């Protein structure tokens, strides 16, 4: 069975390779002559992704449906015209407010239909506009007036408007701002894009024009969704419908929507439509959101400094006027104490007015006759400007729906979102069918003028189900995989490890810790793992159970230290108090791995049985240098291509901080095979790099003429030492986490580094390379027609919905309990 618990980290269990290897005329040699100047002078041809060389034939054929919907084009001879859009205020200042651009351009279309020759246009919400056919002139200028554009506007029924700071200063009440604003719009011709470029892309003749033409179609769909009031998140759209919301806790909702994008495929142009999920702020009373967000009992328990940071820039509507504003801050005084100057006009409506000092509370209760139940003792919401604040009682404020929540989710929120986003195959098909019908694309005038028609039927494709590979357990016993799973019942591990010098800690989990340790040792013995008794078992001090997670971890290490005079143990089993998603997990892993280098295994022992312990032992054995199973054809050296010549396999990925953590360094990791001709043993190398940078910059890091601190050198030397002083003649690279637009960077930036690292070791060494991109975050899904079951593991699809020319395919690599998981693999480079 596939092991599963809370552990995600695979630690390095091997000593670092020697910095210098023996030279016997065969080994890898250092080439000191290497300068950046020589590299700059050489102009190398750019590498491009390899083309498809054919189609697979192995496996049992299976008929499938996919969420690609065929697109027809009847106006292939037409052109898209691209125009640049500049939006300014009357005084020439550029309009930078998000969302107002679409309102302005809608007003342009409504007001100047004749000047635009009745043409519809697709506007991207920023600086680009597209039409089918040309506008009357290459440059057009318009002036439009919007009644209300700013969320910071004042209304006739609105709140008091205070001039000056909340804690004093000049409180002269200014003249009420106008309800309308004037904008200038300048539209200038930028480019002409032939629709024929789409047909060229389908024939494999991709160009900048073809990418732009398909982008225009995507912009048309975005505009189509915007007119329906959807929240737009790149190519995903979310309707304001409470049936699509799910509570994640903390005032955050998961919002289900759909993704759509036009794709050039072997079967022609298709529209890929899939489910999508984002997170939004809980709409409704502002105070309810704050209470949920801070897990407070009532508004009087709120941390208002934290609330001020949370609320900044959120949009609210104010009762009873229903006016919309954007929050800029909070008042420093409670509503009953926050003063402003109220200017009462004369009885005849003349400008002679009396100015009086009133509180915000008094104004709303006595002048506006609005009852306030609890706002008097709470801060006011400021929706004004830095030098002209405008205060509102908090209970009159209601958060507008569909406001994205962009901060990092808690562990619990993230797991809840994943759990509630899952859909069974037939459920997903039903939802997508309804989406295609409700979107009503045939009614879109721009799509019609492009000659675009979109089918509402799923595309039928043919797949192939490959046979599962045979595995070997201990003593050469066969492991038989069934439906993507296999069991170690009554079998030993291929290469069991030994567990010595270990301890167990219990963070207040309801569990017999010593009994669990005995069970692990007993069960491990049946799998061939030799396990000494733990040197000690540590139970958390009850007085720290409610302390912050980092404090609990620190206290546990303080508790352990006196009992471990010989230093920290080699391995620790950690029992967490929650079934999953414990807040202790992150701080515990950081303490063990980053500070002490201690291998560890976390458990959430709510239901402990033999299968659970087996899964845990599989993870422990792998972490401590053991080997659970082998491919049956590994020892006999029968793996095609790999077994015949020395081959190293790299797996490369970069992990980034969560949304809202822009200052967290990204982490680049590369694992590589060792002990050739085996391919089941790996070691890892990790480096940090600039935040949000996807291309790995530390594969080759020369610091002098004879010293390279890069990842590749480290792994190549380890391969050389562990494989009988053999240099790899083939390097196979699996690269995860890059999009199609980054393929050329992998080929021309990362591969260059790897080649340079090889040359740095031996100038005459020219290994062959194969690069395979693994993409998980795509939106193509497959279904069995008329079946409730998932697509079987081992299913491969390499036709119809794949790229017109790239050598790519989709694979369902293992079984899914609810929904199958598909990897898209793209061969960027292959050398025989």
N, C-alpha and C positions, 0 to 999 in steps of 0.2 A: 504493500500500500504506500501511497505517497505520504511522506512525513509532513506534519503540519502542526505548528504551534506559534508562539509569538516571536520566535527568533528569526532575524533577517540577516544577520551579519555572519559571514564566513571568515574566520580569522586565519592569519598566516601561521602555519605550524612549523615552518622550516627556518633554519638559520639563514642569514643573508649569504649569497654566493661570494666566493673569494673575489677580491678586486683584481687579482692577476691570476690567470690560469696557466698551467704548464705549457711550454711551447715545445712541440716535438715535430714541427714541420707540417702538422695537419691542423692544429688548433686555430682559433680565431686570433688574429693579430691586430695590434693597434697601429693605425696609420697616422703619424704625427702631423703630416702636411695637410692641413685642412683650414682654409680661411673663408670667411664670409664674402670677401671680395671676389674670389673665384666663382662662388655660386652666383653672385649678382651679375657677373659678366656673361654667364651662360643663359641663353634664352631657350627654355624648354617648351616643346609643344604641349598645350593643355590636354590633359586626359579627359575623355568623356565616357559616360556609361556604355558598357558593351551592349551589342544588340542580341536579340534572341537568336539562338542557333537551332532551335527546333522545339518540339513538344514531347513531354513524357508519355510513356505508354504502359508502364507497370501499374499493377493494382486493379482492383475490381471496380468497374464503372458504376457510378451512382448519379441519379438525376436530382438536381438541386434547384432551388430558387434563391435569388439574391436581391438585395434592396437597391438595385440599379434600375432606373426607369428610362426606357429608350426615348431619345430625343430626335425629332425630325426637323430638318431645315429645308425650307423651300426658297429662301431668298439668299442663296449662297453667293450671288453675284453682287450683292449690295455692300455698303461700307458703313462702319461705325465712325462717327466724327467725334473726336476728343477735344473738349474745351476746358481751359483753366478758368476757375471761378475765384474772384477776389471779393470778399464781403467787408465793407467798412461802415462805420458810423458816419453821421453827417460831417463831423470834424476831421474825418480821415483816419481815425483810429481803427485798426483791424478788429473784426469781431472774433473773439476767442472763446466765447461762451459755448460749451458743448450743447448740442441739441437744437440751438436756435437756427443753424444753417438750413435744416430741412424746412422749418417754418417760413424762412425768408424765401427759399426757392419755390415752395408751394404757392406763396403769394405772387411771385414773379410769373409763374405759369398761369395763375388765375387772372392776373391783371393785364398781362401783355401777351395774350394768346395770339393776337393778330400780328404783332411785331415778331413773334417766333414762328410765323407761318403755320400756326396750329400744330406745331410739332411737340410730341411728348419727349421727355428726356429722362435719363437715369442719372441721379445725383448720388455721389458716394458719401455725402454728409460732411465732406471736408473741402477739397479744392478741385475736384474733377467732376465733369459733367459729360454725358455721352448721348448722342442722338443717332437715329438711323437716317442717313442723308444729312446734308449740310443745312445749317441755319442760314437765314438771308444774308448775313454779313459776318466777316471774320472777327469783328469786334462789336459787342453790344454793351450798352450801359443803361441801367434801369435804376429807378428810385422807388422804394416800396415803404409803406407805413404799416407797422404791426401794432395792433391795439395793446397786446401784452406779450412781452418776450422774456422778461427777466423774472426770475424767482425772487428777486430782491425788490420788486416793485411795491408801491403803496397803493391802496385801494380806498375808495370813498367810504367803505364800511370797515376799514382796517384798524390797525393798532395805533397807539401813540407813536409819534416820530420824534425822537430825542436828538437834539444837536449837542454833541459834546460827549465826554466819557461818562460811563455809568457811575463813577464815584465822584462826580463833581464837574467843575469846569463850566464853560459857556453853555447855557441851556436855552439859548434863543431858538424858538421853533421856526424852522425854515418854511418857505412856501411849499405846498404839496406838489410832489413831482407829477409830471404829465403822465397820462395813462397810455400814451402811444410813443413809439420811437421810429425814427426814419433811418433807413439803411440804403446804402448805395451798392449796387451789384454790377460787377464788370465781368463779362464773359468773353474770353479770347480763344481763338482757334489754336490748337496745340498739335494735333496729329490726325491722320486718316488711317483707319484700320480696316483692311479688307476682310469681309466675312469668309472669303475663300480660304483664309489662313486656318480656319477651323478644320476644313476638309483636308488641308495639307497636313495638319497635326495628326489626323486620323490615319494618314498614309505614312506616318513616321517622320514627316518633314517638319519638325518643330522649329519654331522661330520666336522671336520676341513678339511679332504680330499675332501669332497663334495664342500665346499666353495672354496677351492683352485682350484678344477677342473673347476668350473664355472668361477672363476676369470681368468683362463688361456684362456678360450674361449673369454672372454671380451678383454683380451690383444691381442688376434689374430685379433679381429675387430679393435682395436685401431691401430695396425700396418698396417692393410689393409687401413685404412683412412689416416695414415701418408704417405704411399706410393703414395697416390693421392694428396699430398700437402696440406692436411687439417690442420687447427688449431685444436689442441686437448685440450679440457677443461674437465678433468675427463672423463666421458663417453659420452661427446658430441663432435661433429665434425662439422667444419665449412669450407666450400669451398670458395676459392677466386673467387667469382662471384659477380659482381656489382649489379646483379638483387636481391641478398640477402641482400643488404645494404639499410639502411634507415637513413636519417640525423636526429640526435637528437639535433643539435646545439652545439656550443662550440668546434667544431673540433672533435666531437665524433659521431660514427656511431653505430647503432644497426645492428647486423649481425645475420641473421637467419641461423640455421643449423638443425641438428637432433641429438637426443639422442638415444643410443641403449644399451641394456643390456640383458643378458640371465637371465631368471627367471624360477625357479622351480615352477610349478603350479599343480593343481589337474589334469589338462588335459595333463600333460607331460611337457617337456622342451619347452619353447617358447622364442622368441626374441621380446622384447618390444621395439618398435621404435616410437618415438614421436618427434614433433618439439621442438626446443630449441633456445634460444636467448642469445647472449652475447654482450658486447660492445667493440669496437675496435677504434684505432686511425684512423682518416681520412687519407688515403694514398694520395700520391702526393707531390707537392711542399711543402717543410718544412715551408716556410714563410707563405703560405696560411693557414696551420694548426695553426700557432701561432696567426695570425690575427683573425681567427675564435675563437680560444680558449680564447683570451683576449678581444674579441669583439672590436677590434681596427679598425681604419679607414685605416691605412697603416702601413708598417713595422717600420716607424720612430716614431710611437706612442707606441711601445711595451715596456712593463716592462721586462727588460732583466734579472733581478734577479729572477723573477717569471718564465721566459722562461727557465732559466738554470735548475731549479728544475723540470719543466715539461718534459724537453727533455732528462734528464739523463737516459741512458741505452736504449733509443729507437734506432732502426736499420734504417739505411738510405742507399740508393744507390746514387752514385755520377756520374754525367754526365761529360764528354762523355764516361768514361771508364766502367760505369755500375758496378763498384766495390762496395762491401757491407761493411759497417762499423757499429760500435756501438758508439753512442755519449757518451762522458765522461764529457763534459763541454763546456764552451765558452772561447774565448780569452778575455783578459781584455782590449785590444786596438781594434779599428776598423780595418777593413781589409786593408785600405790604410796606416795604421800606424804600423801594426803588422809585426815586422821584423823577419827574420831568415837568417841563413848562407847558401848560395847556393854554392855547390862545383861543379865547371865545370871541367869535365875530359879533358885531353889533346886531341889534334887533332888525334893522333895515337891510342887513346883508352887506353893509359898507365895510370898509377896511378898518374902521375904528374898532379896536378889540382890546379886551382886558386879558392880561396874562396872569395866570395863577399857577402855583406849584401844587401838584397832586402826585399821589403814588400811582403806579400802574394798576394796583389792586383797586384803588378808589375809582379810577377812571372807568374800568370795565364794570364794576359792580354798581356804582352810583350814576355814572353818565351814560353808560351803554346798557344798563339794566340786565347784565349778564351774571348769572349766579356762578360763583367760584367756590367749590367745595373744599379743596385742599391746596390750591396753588399759593395761598397767601404766604406760607412759610417756606416756599421753595424758590430757587432762582428762576428768573424769567428766561425765555428763549430769545436770543438776539438774532434778528434777520436783517439788520441794517447794514451800514457801511462803517469802516473803521472810525471815521470822524463824525458819523451820524447814526448812532445805533437806534434800532427799533425793537422794542421789547414786547413780548407776548406771554401771557400766563400759560404755563406748561399744559394745563388740562384742556386748553382749547386747540392744542396742536396734535395733528394726526399725520403719521408718516405715509407718504405716497407709496403706492405699490410698485413693484419691479425695480427696486434700487439694489444694485449689486452689492454683495458683501465681499470685499476683497482682502480682508485680513486673514491671517492663517487660522485654519480651523483647529479646534482641539482634537485630541485623539478620539474622543467619544463622538464628536460631530462628524469627523471624517469617516469613521466606521459605520455610523448610522446612515450617512449619505450613500456609501457604497452598498450597504445592505438593502436600502429601499429603492435603489436605482435599478436593481436586477429585475429582469423580465424573462419569463419563459418564452420559448420560440414562437408559439402560436399567439401569445399575448402581444409580443412585439410586432408580429405580422399584422394583427388586427389594428393596432395603433397606427402603424405606418400606412395601412390602407386608408384609414379614416383621414390621416393627414393629407394624403394625396388628393382625396376628394374635396376636403374642406378648403384647401389652398386655392382652388379655383383659378389655376394658372391660365386657362383658356380665356379668361375675362381680362387679362392684362393687355392693354393696348400696345405696349412696347414689345412684348413677346410676339404679339400678332404681327406687328410691323417688321419684325425680324424674320417672320416666317417660321417661328419656333412652335412646335407642338410637343407635348410631353405625355407619354403614355402613363396610365395609372396602374398598369400591370407589372408585377415583379418579373424580372428577366430570368429565363430558364437557362441554366448552365449545366455542363457535365463535369463531374469530378471523378477522382479515382481514389479508392481506399487502399492504402499501402498496408502490407503485413507488418505486424509489430516486430521489432528486432528481438532476437533471443538474447537472454541475459544469463550470466553465471554467478551463483552465490559461492559460499565457502565450500571447500572440498570438491569443487568442480560441478556442483549440483546445478541443474537447470532451473531458471526462474521463468515461468510462463506468464506473459502479460495477456490479460483479458480486458477488453474495453479500456485500454490505456492505464491499467492498474496491475500491480503484482504484489504478492504477499511473501513475507519471510517466515511464515509459519513453518515450524519444524525444519528450518534451515539456518545455517550459520552464515555470518558475514564473510565476504570474500577475504578481507584482510582486517581482522579486528585489532583495535588498539588496546592499550593498557591505561587504566585510570588510577593514578597514584597521586598522593599529596593533594587531596581535594577536600572541600568543605561544603556545607549546605547552610543557607540562610533562609529564614522565613519572615517575610514582612506581614505578619499577622494573618496569614492565610489559615483558614480553618482546615487544618490537615495535621496528621501525625507525621511530622517531618522525619523522625528516625525510622518509622515504619516504611515511609516512602523510599528512603535511602536503601533499606534492606531489600525492598522489592526491586529497585533498579539493579542492585548488585546481583540478586538472584536471577532476574530475567537476563541480565547481561551475560551471565555465565552460560546460559543456554545458547547464546549467539556467538560465543567464543571470546567475549570481552572480559578480560581479567580486571576486576574492580576491587581495590583495597577498601577497607572500612574508612569512612570519612574521618579526618583528623579532628573535626569538631562540628557540632551543629549549633547554629546561633539563632535564637528566637528574638524578635524585635521587642525592645522595651515598650510596654504598653503606653507609657506616658508620651511617646512620640507618634502614636498612631494617627493623630489628627494634624501633625506638623506638615509643612510643605514637602513635596517629594524630594527636593534636593537636600533638605535638612534630614529627612529620614535616612537617605543614603549615607550622608556624612556620619550620622550617629551610628549607623550599622558598622561602618568601617572603624570608627573609634571603639566600638564594642569588640570587634574582632582582633584588633591590633595586639592587646595584651596576651591573648591566647595563642598568638602565632609568633613566638620569639624568633623563629628561623626565617621570617619573611612571609610574604603573601603566598597563598597556595597556587598550584599550577592551574587548578580548575575549580569553579564554584557552581553549584546548582542553586538557583535563586527561585524561591516560591513567592509569587505575587498574590496580592489579596483579591484581585478582581479576576473574573473569568477571562476577560480579554481587555485590551486597551487601557492597561494600568498606567497612571501618570508617573509611576516609579520607573517604568521601563527605560525611558530615554536617559534620565540622570544616572541610572544604574549602569547602563551600557557605556556611557561616556566615562564614568569613574573606572570601571574595570578595564576597558579596552584602551582608552586614550591615556590615562594616568598610570596604570599599573601593568598593562599588557596581560591581564588575566583572562584566559578562556572561560567562558561562562555559558550556562544554558538556563533560560527563564522558563518557568512552568506556571500554569494557572490551574492548579489541581482540584477542580471542582468535581470532575468525574474521572477517576483514575481506574483504568482497566488495562488488560494486557496489551491491547492495540495502542493505547495512548503511550504506555511505557516503551513499546517497540518504536513508535515514531520518534520519541525523545532520544532513544539510543542511536537511531540512525543519524540524527543530527550531531550528537555528541561524538560518535565514532568518526564522522567526517571531519569535525573540527579538530580532533586530536591526531589527525594524520592517518586514520584508517581508511579502508576502502570498502564500501557496502556491497557493490556489485560491479561486474565488468560486462562489456559486450562480449558475447560468445566468440566473436571473430577477432577479438583483440589479441589474446595470447597466441593464436595461430597465424597472426599477421596476414589476415585476409580482408582487411578494410580496403575497399577500392581507393587507389591513388595514395592514400595516407600511409598504408603499411609498407608500400614498395620502396619509397624513398624517405629519408628523414624529413619529417613534417612537424612544424610547430603550429598550434592553433591559438590565436589571440581572441579574446572577447573584450570589447571596449565599450565603455559607457561613461556618461557624465551626469551626476546628480546635482540638482539645483535646490536652493532654498524654497520654502513654500511661498505662495503668493503673499505679498505684504512683507517679505523678508528680503528686500533688495540688497542689503548689505552683508548677507551671509555668503561666504566664499563657496563657489561650486567645487565639487569633488570629482576628479577624474580617476577612474579605476580601470586597470587592465589585468585580466587573468590570462595565464598562458599554460599550455600543456607542458608536461615534463615526463621524463622517464620513457621516451620513445623506445619501442613502438606502441606503448600504451597511450591511450588518449583520455583516460579516466582520472589522471592525476593532474592537478593544477596548483599553481601558486598565484598570489595576487600582488599587485603593486599599486599604490595610491598616492596621488598628489592633490593639493588644493590649487585653485586658479581663480581668476577674477570672477565675481558674481555674474551669473546668467550667461557665461561664455560657453558655447557648446563644443567648439573645436578644441581638442586637447593640445595644449602648448608645451607639454613637458615630455613628449615622446623622445625627443633628442635635445639634450641640454649640455652642449660643450662649454666647459668653464676654463679650459686651457687647451694647448695643442695635443695633449695626451690624456685628457680626462673628460668624460661624459657622465653627467649625473642623471641622464634621462631614464625613463621607464623601460624603453626597449632594450637598452644595453643590459640592464639588470636582469631582465627575463631571458634574454638570449644566452647570457653567461650561465644562468641556472639550467637552462635546457642543455647546454654543452656539458656541464658537469654531471647532470643526472642521466644523460643519455650516452654515457661511455665516450666522452670527448668527441661527440658528433655534432657537426654544424647542420642546421636545417637547410635543405635545398628547396623546400616549399614553405611558404608562410601563408596560412589561411586566416583571414581576419573577419570576425563577425562584429559589426558595428551597430550598436543599438542607439535609438533616441534621436535620429536625424531625419529631417523632412526631405522631400524630393528636391526642394530648392537648395539644399545643402550638399547634395551628392557630389557636385564638382569640387566643393571645398574638401571633402573627405579624400577625393582622388588627387587633389593638387596641393593640399596643405598637410594633412595628416600622413598620407602615404609618402610624401617627400621626406618628412621627418624620419619615418621608419627606414627608408632607403638610405638616408644620410647616416643613421645610427649603424646600419649594417656596414656601410663603406668606412665609417670611422673605426670599426673593429678590423676590417680587412678590405682594402681598396679593391682587391680582385674578386671579392665574393659577390656573386650576383644571383641571389635566390629568386625563385618565381613567386608571384603574389596572386592570391585570389581574395577579393573583397566582397563580402556579402552583407547587405544592409538588412537588419531585422526591424520591422516597423510594427509596433503594437497599437499605436494610437491612430489607427485609420478607422473609417466608418463603413467598411464593407462587411456585411454579415451574410451568412448562408443558412438556408432552411431546407428541411426535407418536406416536400409537398405532401399535404394530407397526413402528416405525422406529428405527434406531440413530442417526439424525441429530438434530441440534439443531433447535429451532424456527427457521425462516428469519428473517434480519434484516428488519425492517420489519413484523413481526407485531404487531398491536394487538388487545387483548381489552378490551371495555368492557361486558360483560354477564355475568350469572350469578354470578360470584365477586367482582364489584365491590361497593362500598358501596351500601346500599339507596337512599340519596338523594344522596350527594356526587357531584359531577361529576368522576369519576375514571376512569382506564383504565391498563392495563398495556401497556408497549411493549418489545419486544426490538429495541433500536436498532441493534445491529451484530452481526456474526458472532462466535461463540465457538468456539475450536478444540476445547475439551473440553466446557464447559457454557455455555449461553447466559446472558446477563446481562440481567435485566429491571428496568426503571425503572417505578415506579408514579408517575403524575402526577395531581395533584389540583388542580382549579381552585377556589381559595378565593374569588376575587372576579373578576368580569368585568363591564366596563362598555362598552357599545357607543356 
